[in-house]
Amino acid sequence: MTIAARPASLGAPFVFALLLAALYLALPLLAVSKIAIVVVKGAVCPLLAFSIWRWRGGDAIAKFLGLALLFSAAGDVFLALDRVRLFVPALASFLLAHLAYLALFLKHRARPSPRQWLLIVLLLAYAVIMLSVLTPGLGKLLLPVYGYVAAIIAMGVAALAVHGKPLVGLGAVSFILSDSLIALDKFVEPIVWAGPAIWITYVAAQVLILLGWRNAAASG
């Protein structure tokens, strides 16, 4: 049943979220306090959550997406405060975000097409390769990281199987790429350009997933 027509514009909260995301990239070049960094980084996902609520009117889909974004915001704040000491709480927050996305994607999955099956197989192969690269450096975090990888790959597979929403699948792949850069930078070898690349692919992931469900005409 149709809930509402597509909004005429993206809206101020969505645009403001993108502006803050761009500002966050510039913060290392500015003499700002850590509090300012935490606030800017932590505000992006809540603004995106507010955007999807405005677009869809607070339906079931908006609630799942909003929950995932709020868990993501918690992870952003943990990493902004102390990316070393608070890495595990951040990992747990993003895990919950992926599980919220997974629950939504599974609800709206369809029988994959041959092309989707190919993408799914490639994604699974990528996960195996990544784990083989990461495993030697994981140490005591081996089980948590394996569990996290299982969750995000499951989310990616489910996203690729969502019917008629290619942006959702693209967003999930961008999320996996962002997390892969984090893992390689932390557990394999530091990457000079990792910070901006991680943030850009992460924000792109959240935005693409939201835009994939922007139209409230889809069934909730």
C-alpha positions in Angstrom: 0.0 0.0 0.0 1.3 3.4 -0.9 2.3 5.4 2.2 3.4 8.7 0.7 4.9 10.2 -2.5 8.6 10.7 -2.9 9.6 14.1 -1.3 10.2 16.9 -3.6 13.6 17.7 -2.1 16.2 15.9 0.0 15.5 18.2 2.9 17.6 20.3 5.2 18.6 17.4 7.7 20.0 15.3 4.8 21.9 18.2 3.2 23.2 19.3 6.7 24.4 15.7 7.3 26.4 15.8 4.0 27.9 19.2 4.9 29.0 17.9 8.3 30.5 14.8 6.7 32.5 17.0 4.4 33.5 19.3 7.3 34.8 16.3 9.2 37.3 15.6 6.5 38.7 19.1 6.9 38.9 19.0 10.7 42.4 17.6 10.9 43.6 20.7 9.1 41.9 23.0 11.6 42.8 23.7 15.2 39.7 22.3 16.8 39.1 20.5 20.1 38.4 16.8 20.3 34.8 17.7 21.5 34.2 19.5 18.2 35.4 16.5 16.3 33.2 14.1 18.3 30.2 16.3 17.9 30.6 16.7 14.1 31.3 13.1 13.5 28.6 11.9 15.8 25.9 14.1 14.3 26.0 12.8 10.8 24.2 9.5 11.2 21.4 11.0 13.6 20.7 13.6 10.9 20.4 10.9 8.3 18.1 9.0 10.6 15.9 12.1 10.9 15.9 12.4 7.2 14.6 8.9 6.6 11.9 9.5 9.2 10.8 12.6 7.4 10.8 10.8 4.0 8.9 7.7 5.1 6.8 9.0 8.0 8.2 6.8 10.7 7.1 3.4 9.1 8.7 0.1 9.9 11.4 0.5 7.3 12.3 3.9 8.7 12.5 2.5 12.2 15.0 -0.3 11.1 17.1 2.2 9.2 17.0 4.7 12.0 18.1 2.1 14.5 21.0 1.1 12.3 22.1 4.7 12.0 21.9 5.4 15.7 24.0 2.3 16.4 26.4 3.6 13.7 26.5 7.0 15.4 27.5 5.4 18.7 30.4 3.6 16.9 31.4 6.9 15.3 31.5 8.6 18.7 33.6 5.8 20.3 36.2 5.9 17.5 36.3 9.7 17.7 36.9 9.6 21.4 39.6 7.0 21.4 40.0 4.7 18.4 42.4 2.4 20.2 40.9 2.0 23.7 37.3 2.1 22.5 37.8 0.0 19.4 35.9 -3.0 20.8 32.8 -0.9 21.9 32.8 0.7 18.5 33.0 -2.7 16.9 30.0 -3.8 19.0 28.0 -0.7 18.0 28.6 -1.3 14.3 27.8 -5.0 14.7 24.4 -4.0 16.0 24.0 -1.6 13.1 24.7 -4.4 10.6 22.3 -6.7 12.4 19.5 -4.0 12.1 20.3 -3.6 8.4 20.4 -7.4 8.0 17.0 -7.8 9.6 15.5 -5.3 7.2 17.2 -6.7 4.1 16.1 -10.2 4.9 12.5 -9.1 5.2 12.6 -7.6 1.7 14.8 -10.2 -0.1 13.8 -12.0 -3.3 15.2 -14.9 -5.2 18.5 -13.6 -6.6 19.0 -13.3 -10.3 22.0 -14.9 -12.0 23.8 -11.6 -11.8 23.0 -11.2 -8.1 24.3 -14.8 -7.5 27.5 -13.9 -9.2 27.9 -10.8 -7.0 27.1 -12.8 -3.9 29.7 -15.5 -4.8 32.3 -12.8 -5.4 31.5 -11.2 -2.1 31.9 -14.5 -0.2 35.2 -15.1 -2.0 36.3 -11.6 -1.0 35.5 -12.4 2.6 37.6 -15.5 2.6 40.6 -13.6 1.1 40.2 -10.8 3.6 40.1 -13.2 6.6 43.2 -15.0 5.3 45.0 -11.6 5.2 43.8 -10.4 8.5 44.1 -13.5 10.6 47.8 -13.4 11.5 47.5 -9.9 13.1 44.2 -10.4 15.0 45.6 -12.0 18.2 42.9 -11.9 21.0 40.5 -10.1 18.7 40.3 -13.1 16.3 36.8 -14.3 17.4 35.2 -10.8 17.7 36.5 -9.9 14.2 35.4 -13.2 12.7 32.0 -12.6 14.2 31.9 -9.1 12.9 33.0 -10.2 9.4 30.3 -12.9 9.3 27.7 -10.3 10.2 28.7 -7.7 7.7 29.1 -10.3 4.9 25.6 -11.6 5.7 24.3 -8.1 5.6 26.0 -7.6 2.2 24.6 -10.8 0.8 21.1 -9.9 2.0 21.4 -6.4 0.5 22.4 -7.8 -2.9 19.2 -9.9 -2.8 16.8 -7.0 -2.0 14.4 -6.7 -4.8 14.5 -3.7 -7.1 16.9 -1.6 -4.9 20.4 -1.6 -6.4 21.4 1.4 -4.3 21.0 -0.7 -1.2 23.4 -3.4 -2.5 25.8 -0.7 -3.6 25.7 0.8 -0.2 26.3 -2.5 1.5 29.4 -3.1 -0.7 30.7 0.4 0.1 30.2 -0.4 3.9 32.2 -3.6 3.5 35.0 -1.7 1.6 35.1 0.9 4.4 35.4 -1.7 7.1 38.0 -3.6 5.1 40.2 -0.4 5.0 39.8 -0.1 8.8 40.9 -3.7 9.3 43.8 -3.5 6.9 45.0 -0.3 8.5 44.7 -1.6 12.1 45.7 -5.3 11.7 48.0 -5.5 8.7 49.8 -2.3 8.0 49.1 1.4 8.5 47.7 3.1 5.4 48.5 6.8 4.9 45.3 7.7 3.2 43.1 5.4 5.2 41.3 8.0 7.3 39.7 10.0 4.5 39.0 6.8 2.4 37.3 5.1 5.3 35.1 8.1 6.1 34.1 8.7 2.4 33.2 5.1 1.8 31.4 4.9 5.1 29.2 7.9 4.6 28.6 6.9 1.0 27.4 3.5 2.3 24.9 5.0 4.7 23.6 7.5 2.1 23.2 5.0 -0.6 21.3 2.6 1.7 19.0 5.4 2.8 18.4 6.7 -0.8 17.6 3.2 -1.8 14.6 3.3 0.6 13.8 7.0 0.3 10.6 6.4 -1.6 7.9 5.7 1.0 5.7 4.2 -1.7 7.4 0.8 -1.0 5.5 -1.5 1.3 6.7 -1.2 4.9 
